[in-house]
Amino acid sequence: MKILTQYTKNGREWHVCRREGSIAIFTHDHRFYEVIVIQSHNGREIAGNHVSAAEYPPSNEQWGSKGWSFSNLADATAKYNELKQIDP
């Protein structure tokens, strides 16, 4: 399975800075933070092409339920810790 360590969203490159299980904090330039619930699939076929099993971030439509944006690490860490209590 391809493990999510970075992704591009809305033109920005995001890199993991903290992760435990499926809960992670990603950062862009250490100025912006996203806390996400990492999702996964066991492989798919799209237009006749096989896509290997992989993890992926929430879609824009899932923002607010599986992803949150923060302008500082302290607030991102608080949300991260809250989610870890729900999904240890």
N, C-alpha and C positions, 0 to 999 in steps of 0.2 A: 504494500500500500504506500502510495506517495504521501508523505507527512507534510502538513502545511507549516512552513517556516517563513514564507513571505507571499505576498499577493499584490496585485495592482487593482486599485478601485478608484474610479472617477479620476483617472490620470495620476494618481499618487502611488508610490511604492511603499508598502507597509512591511515591517520586519518584526518578528516575534521578540519581545523583551522579557516575557514571563509566561510560563504555561504550566498548568497542572491538569492532567486529564484532558477534557474537552473545553476547558475554560482557559482563555489566553488574553494577554494584553499585547497589542501590536502598536508600533510607533512609526511615525513618519517624521524624520529629521529631529527626533527627540523634542518636538514641539507640539505634536498632536498625538492623541492616543485613541485607540479603539479597543474596547473590551468585547470579545465575541465568544459565542458558543460555537465551537468548531463542529461542522457536520461532516458526514462521510457517506460514500457509496461503495458497493462491492464490485463495481465495474458496470459499464453500460455499453449499449450499442447505439450510436448516433449516426444516422444517414449511412448505415452499412459499415461504419468504422467502429472497432472495439476501443473503448476507453478504459484503461486499467483502473483498479480500485484507487481511490484518492480521498483526501480530506479537502474541504473547501469552506470559505467564509460565507456568512449569511448574504442573501441578496439585498438589494436596496429596499425591497418590499418587506423584508423581515426585520428592518431596523426598528429598534424600540422593543422587540421581543427576543431577538437573538444577537443583537449588536447595539453598542452604545458608543457615542463619541464624546471625548473629553479634551479640554485644553491644558490639563496638567496631570502629572503622574499621581498626585495624591488622590484626586477624585477617581481616576481610573482604578487605582489600587483598592479604594473603598468598594467600588462596584465589583471588582474581581473577587474580593474577599466575601462579599455578600453572595455571589453566585456559587462560590466554592462550598458555602454552607448548605445550599440547596442541592447541588450536584457534586458530592465529594469525590 
